[in-house]
Amino acid sequence: MLSLKVSDLTNTETYQLLSAAVAPRPICFASTIDKKGNVNLSPFSFFNMMSSNPPICVFSPVLRGRDGSSKNTLDNILEVPEVVINIVNYKMVQQTSLASTEYPKGINEFVKAGFTEIASENIKPPRVKEAPVQLECKVNQVIPLGKEGGAGTIVVAEVIMIHIDESVLDENGKIDIFKIDQVARLGGNWYSRITPESLFEVAKPLSKLGIGIDALSDDIKNSNILTGNHLGQLANVEHLPTAEEVEAFAKNMEVKEILDSTIGDNKTRTTQLHLKAVVWLDKGRVEDAWKLLLQD
């Protein structure tokens, strides 16, 4: 493993490594305004939600690496402590990137990037009409992290109103992750898109107490076929199937075929059972996978 001491790296090298490693990151498309009424619109990928009560988002404009100067977004927030966090989806990602161009102060990126300004209801900065979700925020804190180029400034923004394009809602009035089509920032010029092909579910161990990987048998823990992800799925159950359930499952045609074809050959049986368990675990059939593995 390559081990690097940050003190031996340049600011650029540190940024390139961390921005590629800490990814994907959501994008805060921040619209702000100064005391004179000049609007600024700029994307930031040092961004996330930190609390729901109170509802807090944070993002970090970074001081310019070449001279340590601050960006217009930060300057505006220090004058007018309000911001709209516009959420970026695939339909607007190229225009969003264009808005990151360092235009001189007073140039409106809404105009340059071709976005539509719409008035906010509680704060002065306008919203991006094209954004599927727009968060009106008041700025509670501005926390500088350094004075040199590359240093961030944490902007603590409290959400006071949420605007949602109804086209991204499901039948229950909740945001549909397939419809909203979000994008995220990676390292370099790379972005990622949230598509059905890239999505998977992980059962949260919140309402139940998983048995844990330490409770798995050695042949399962040390399997050359089952991966760490598979072990995590198996260990997230509250209890194992009963002996009666396992015995009844032996009549399953796929299971019976494996058992009948490996009589007297325990090594091959274990291999075949683990291979079939992988198929079922990848389909989310955890209970069936357990009943299968306990045939061994």
C-alpha positions in Angstrom: 0.0 0.0 0.0 1.2 3.5 -0.9 1.5 5.7 2.2 1.9 9.4 1.7 2.6 12.1 4.3 0.5 15.2 3.5 3.4 17.5 4.5 5.4 16.1 1.6 2.7 16.8 -1.0 1.8 20.1 -2.7 -1.7 21.5 -2.3 -2.6 20.4 -5.8 -1.4 16.9 -5.2 -3.4 16.7 -1.9 -6.5 18.0 -3.6 -6.3 15.6 -6.5 -5.8 12.6 -4.3 -8.6 13.5 -1.8 -11.1 14.7 -4.4 -10.7 11.3 -6.2 -10.8 9.3 -3.0 -13.6 11.0 -1.2 -16.3 10.5 -3.8 -18.9 10.6 -5.2 -19.9 13.9 -3.7 -23.3 15.7 -4.1 -23.3 19.1 -5.7 -24.4 22.3 -4.0 -25.4 24.7 -6.8 -25.4 27.8 -4.6 -27.1 31.1 -5.6 -26.2 34.1 -3.5 -26.5 37.9 -3.7 -24.5 40.8 -2.4 -25.7 44.0 -0.8 -25.9 45.8 -4.2 -28.1 43.1 -5.6 -25.5 41.3 -7.7 -26.4 37.7 -8.1 -23.9 34.8 -8.2 -24.4 31.2 -9.1 -21.7 28.6 -8.5 -21.4 24.8 -7.9 -19.5 23.3 -4.9 -18.9 19.6 -4.4 -17.6 20.0 -0.8 -21.2 19.6 0.3 -23.6 17.5 2.4 -26.6 17.4 4.8 -25.5 17.3 8.5 -28.8 17.5 10.5 -32.5 17.2 10.0 -33.6 18.9 13.3 -32.7 21.6 12.7 -32.3 21.0 9.0 -28.7 21.9 8.2 -26.6 21.6 5.1 -23.0 22.6 4.9 -20.8 23.4 1.9 -17.3 24.8 1.6 -16.1 27.4 -0.9 -12.3 27.0 -1.2 -9.8 29.9 -1.3 -8.3 30.1 -4.8 -5.0 28.1 -5.0 -3.2 30.7 -7.1 -3.5 33.6 -4.7 -5.6 32.6 -1.7 -8.4 35.0 -2.7 -12.0 34.2 -1.8 -14.8 33.4 -4.3 -17.8 35.5 -4.9 -20.1 33.1 -3.2 -18.3 33.5 0.1 -18.0 37.2 -0.3 -21.8 37.5 -0.9 -22.7 35.3 2.1 -20.6 37.5 4.3 -22.6 40.5 3.1 -26.0 38.8 2.9 -26.1 35.6 5.0 -28.6 33.7 2.8 -28.2 31.1 0.1 -30.3 28.8 -2.1 -28.9 25.3 -2.5 -30.1 24.1 -5.9 -29.8 20.3 -6.4 -28.2 19.3 -9.7 -29.6 16.5 -12.0 -28.3 15.1 -15.3 -30.3 17.5 -17.5 -28.5 20.5 -16.1 -25.0 19.2 -15.3 -23.2 20.7 -18.3 -24.7 24.1 -17.7 -23.8 23.8 -14.0 -20.2 23.1 -14.9 -20.2 26.2 -17.1 -21.4 28.3 -14.2 -18.2 27.3 -12.3 -16.2 29.5 -14.7 -14.6 32.3 -12.7 -16.4 35.3 -14.3 -15.6 38.7 -12.8 -17.7 39.9 -9.9 -21.0 41.4 -11.1 -21.4 38.9 -14.0 -24.6 36.9 -13.5 -23.9 33.2 -14.0 -27.7 32.6 -14.4 -27.3 34.5 -17.7 -24.0 33.0 -18.7 -25.1 29.4 -18.1 -28.6 29.9 -19.4 -30.5 29.2 -16.2 -33.8 30.8 -15.2 -34.0 33.0 -12.1 -37.2 32.6 -10.0 -37.8 34.5 -6.8 -37.4 32.9 -3.4 -40.2 33.3 -0.9 -38.2 34.0 2.3 -34.7 35.1 1.3 -33.1 37.4 -1.3 -31.1 35.1 -3.5 -33.1 33.7 -6.4 -33.7 30.0 -7.1 -32.7 28.0 -10.2 -36.0 27.1 -11.9 -34.4 24.1 -13.7 -33.2 22.5 -10.5 -35.5 19.6 -9.3 -35.1 20.6 -5.7 -34.3 24.1 -4.3 -33.5 24.7 -0.7 -33.9 28.2 0.7 -31.4 28.7 3.5 -30.3 31.2 6.1 -26.6 31.1 6.9 -26.0 30.4 10.6 -22.2 30.2 10.7 -19.2 30.8 8.5 -16.2 28.9 9.7 -12.8 29.6 8.0 -10.5 26.6 8.0 -7.3 28.3 6.9 -5.9 31.4 5.2 -3.8 29.9 2.4 -4.9 28.9 -1.1 -6.9 25.6 -1.0 -8.3 26.3 2.5 -12.0 25.8 2.8 -14.7 27.9 4.6 -17.5 25.9 6.1 -20.9 27.5 5.4 -23.5 26.2 7.9 -26.9 26.8 6.1 -30.2 26.1 7.8 -32.9 25.1 5.4 -36.1 27.1 5.9 -38.1 26.1 2.8 -37.9 23.2 0.4 -39.2 23.5 -3.2 -39.6 20.3 -5.2 -40.5 19.8 -8.8 -43.6 17.5 -8.7 -42.4 15.6 -11.7 -39.7 13.9 -9.5 -42.2 12.7 -6.9 -43.6 9.2 -6.6 -47.2 8.2 -6.0 -46.7 8.7 -2.2 -45.4 12.2 -2.6 -41.8 11.3 -1.9 -38.8 12.0 -4.1 -38.3 9.1 -6.6 -34.6 8.5 -6.9 -35.1 7.2 -10.5 -37.0 10.3 -11.6 -34.8 12.9 -10.0 -31.8 11.6 -12.0 -29.1 13.2 -9.8 -25.4 13.5 -10.5 -22.4 13.5 -8.2 -18.8 14.8 -8.5 -15.8 12.6 -8.7 -12.1 13.4 -9.2 -10.7 15.3 -12.2 -13.4 15.9 -14.9 -15.4 12.9 -13.8 -19.0 12.8 -12.6 -21.4 10.0 -11.9 -25.1 9.6 -12.7 -27.7 7.9 -10.6 -29.2 5.4 -12.9 -31.3 2.2 -12.3 -28.3 0.2 -13.4 -26.0 1.8 -10.8 -28.4 1.5 -7.9 -28.7 -1.3 -5.3 -30.3 -1.6 -1.9 -28.6 -2.5 1.4 -30.9 -3.5 4.3 -30.3 -1.2 7.2 -29.6 -3.0 10.5 -31.6 -0.4 12.5 -34.7 -2.2 13.7 -33.1 -5.6 14.3 -29.9 -7.0 15.8 -27.9 -8.9 13.2 -26.1 -12.1 14.4 -22.8 -10.6 13.2 -20.0 -12.1 11.1 -18.4 -13.6 14.2 -21.4 -15.9 14.5 -20.9 -17.4 11.0 -19.5 -20.9 10.7 -15.8 -21.2 9.6 -16.7 -22.7 6.3 -18.8 -19.7 5.5 -16.4 -17.0 6.9 -13.5 -18.6 5.1 -15.2 -19.2 1.8 -13.3 -18.5 -1.4 -16.6 -17.9 -3.1 -18.6 -15.7 -0.7 -17.4 -12.1 -0.6 -17.3 -9.7 2.3 -20.6 -8.2 1.0 -22.2 -11.7 1.0 -21.0 -12.3 4.6 -22.5 -8.9 5.6 -25.9 -9.9 4.2 -25.8 -13.3 6.0 -24.7 -11.7 9.2 -27.5 -9.1 9.1 -30.3 -11.6 10.0 -31.7 -11.8 13.5 -31.8 -15.6 13.7 -31.1 -18.6 11.5 -33.8 -20.7 9.8 -35.1 -23.5 12.0 -34.0 -27.1 11.4 -37.5 -27.8 10.1 -37.3 -25.0 7.6 -33.9 -26.2 6.4 -35.1 -29.7 6.0 -38.2 -28.6 4.1 -36.0 -26.5 1.8 -34.0 -29.6 0.7 -37.0 -30.5 -1.4 -36.5 -27.3 -3.5 -35.6 -28.6 -7.0 -32.5 -26.5 -7.4 -31.3 -27.5 -3.9 -32.2 -31.2 -4.5 -30.2 -31.3 -7.7 -27.1 -30.0 -5.9 -27.5 -32.5 -3.0 -28.2 -35.5 -5.3 -25.2 -34.7 -7.6 -22.7 -34.4 -4.8 -23.4 -37.3 -2.6 -20.2 -38.5 -1.0 -18.3 -35.4 -2.3 -18.5 -32.8 0.5 -15.9 -30.5 -1.1 -17.8 -30.2 -4.3 -21.1 -29.9 -2.4 -19.8 -27.0 -0.4 -18.6 -25.3 -3.6 -21.9 -25.7 -5.4 -23.9 -24.6 -2.4 -21.8 -21.5 -2.1 -22.0 -20.7 -5.8 -25.8 -20.9 -5.7 -25.9 -18.9 -2.5 -24.0 -16.1 -4.3 -26.7 -16.0 -7.0 -29.5 -15.8 -4.5 -27.7 -13.2 -2.2 -27.1 -11.0 -5.2 -30.9 -11.1 -5.8 -31.6 -10.3 -2.2 -32.8 -13.8 -1.3 -31.0 -13.9 2.0 -33.4 -16.3 3.8 -33.2 -18.8 0.9 -29.4 -18.5 0.8 -29.3 -19.4 4.5 -31.5 -22.4 4.1 -29.3 -23.4 1.2 -26.0 -23.0 3.1 -27.3 -24.9 6.1 -27.7 -28.0 3.8 -24.0 -28.4 4.0 
